[in-house]
Amino acid sequence: MALSKMGLKNVIGVELIESLPLVSRANPHNVPFFDRAFDVAFTGHLMATLYPLRNAEEMERTVRKGGVCVVVVDECGEEKVNEIVRLFRRSRLLSSSDFTLNGRR
């Protein structure tokens, strides 16, 4: 719903546990969508997946050229950020931000 209010259309959520109508069940290691199907891929659970590298590969595969992969993680340092960046072999880091839910750094 919040994404629709931001002007995004055709938002598709996938997760191991279905939560219709907003989220369909799918394996993040083998997403059932065509190559370059999306403008944005988002995850808040990359490092919790069984195979983070495979999940990153699927995000890159399904995002169009010029699209964006967004990864949100719990508190972590520069070393962890670099570990995550290395998973995305066909992408480059645009930015990294450190913030809390109340907006304070």
N, C-alpha and C positions, 0 to 999 in steps of 0.2 A: 504494500500500500504506500509506504513512504517513498519508494522509488517511483511509483506512478505520479505522485505529487511533485517530484523533481522533473517530470517531463519524460521519463523513460517509458517506453512501450514494449510490449512483448517480453516481459521479464519472466524468466524461467528459473526456478530454484530446483536444485537436485540435492538429495541427501540420502543416506542409507535408510532413514526412517521417513516414510511418506507423511505429509501433513497437507492434505488437499484443502483448498484448491491452489494454494500458493507454492507448494513444494512437492515434486514428484520423486518417487524412489528411483535412485540410480547409483551405480558404483562409481566413485570418484576416480578410480583407476582405469575405468573403461566407460567413459561418458558416451551415451547413445545419441550423439549429434554429429553432423557433418563437419569436416574441416572448415575453419574460418566462418563458423555459423554466428558468432557473437561479436559485439563491440567490446564487451567487458566480461571478464571472468573474475569472480570474487570468492575468497575462502577465508574463513576464520578458524579453520581446523587443519591447515596444511601439515604441521609437524605432528599432529595426533593421528594422521592416517597411517595405515600399515606400510605403505610405500610412498613417502613424500615425493621422491623423484618422479615416480610414475604419475602422481597427481599433478605435479608441475608440468610434465610433458603433455598431459591431457588439456590442461588450461591453455598452454601455448598452441596446441593443435586446433582447439575450437575457437580461438580468438583471431579475428581478421587481421590482416596486415595493418598496422597503425592502431590496433586496439590496445587494450590495457588489461593486465593481470593485477588484481589488487589482493594483497595478503595482509591480514590483520593477525597480530600475535599478542599474547600476554607480554608483560614486561620482559624485556631482553636487552642485552648489550650489543655492541658493535659486532662482536664475534658471531653471535647468533644471526644477526642481520646478514652478515657476509655468507654464512652457511646457507641461508634461505636463497640469497641472490644466486649462489652457485648452482642451485637446483634448476634455475631457469636458463637453460643453455642457448636458447634462441632469442633471448630478450635482454634488455639492459635496464638497470635501475634508474627510474626517473626521479624519485625522491623517497625519502624515509623521514617519518615524523614521529616524535615522541610526545604523547599527550595522554591525559586521563579523561574519563567520561565526563568530568565537569569542565573540561576545556583548559585546565591549567597544566603547564609543563612541569 
